[in-house]
Amino acid sequence: MDDAESLRRRVERLLPGWESWYPSVFDAALDLGLIRARVCEPSSLLLSRRHASVQNQAEQAHREQWGGEFSDQEPAGGKRRRRRKRKGKAG
């Protein structure tokens, strides 16, 4: 098996006509043992966590080239601070 060979080509080589039995190439590849599901932490599925390292690298490269901080920018991960609601008279 060549690493550069596409998943579709591997499925077609092992099971010609797979389209008549499977709705997608992924379902066929799963049954053929070409791919496997992996269990992972649910938090690792959050885009903010998955891309945090990319965001940090970009910020570091910016600091190295231009200097400065990102204090007035939105925090990494896309979360903004919420203002607290004032406790007081309902009205």
Secondary structure by P-SEA (a helix, b strand, c coil): ccccccaaaaaaaaccccccccccaaaaaaaaccbbbbbcccccccccccaaaaaaaaaaaaaaacccccccccccccbbbbbbccccccc
